[in-house]
Amino acid sequence: MTGVKTIIYYILHVFSKARIFVLSIGLLLVGVLDLVGLSLFIPIIDLIQDKATSHHFITQYFISLFGFFDVPTDARFFLLLLCVVFLVKTTILMWTRYISVEMSANLQHFFRMRLLEGYLYASLEFMYSQKQGVLLSVLSDHTTRAASSFFILIQLIL
């Protein structure tokens, strides 16, 4: 259990809390834009089928909302709005992906530097008792696996 606590401690101290907050806000925005984008399909289908007097709540809501701003509510407008919503959503997804890759790379760098410092200041008896391949494997392979596991965890959350 202390190993898990140590990893959580390092993760919370390597990353700024602002980065984690920005990633969370990006995730929330993507969810809201996904909801709006999917809701725009109903007025588009109603308007394509020439149901301008549709009794569907979502269609009436969007027509009254954009009618208040004096925007024409035809199928072309809703298709354009749908494209804009999905382009903004894609931009935010790419931005959150960049942040998560950067966080993973920073975690990998942090672990490698900590291990390298530990090896540099280790006693000679410890270095002689270890095999060189094990030390190199820990320094390269295990830190890469830890960082990729963290990246996969972020992707599962997103």
Secondary structure as UniProt FT lines:
FT   HELIX           2..14
FT   HELIX           17..39
FT   HELIX           41..48
FT   TURN            49..50
FT   TURN            52..53
FT   HELIX           57..68
FT   TURN            69..70
FT   HELIX           75..120
FT   HELIX           124..129
FT   HELIX           132..137
FT   HELIX           138..142
FT   HELIX           143..157
//
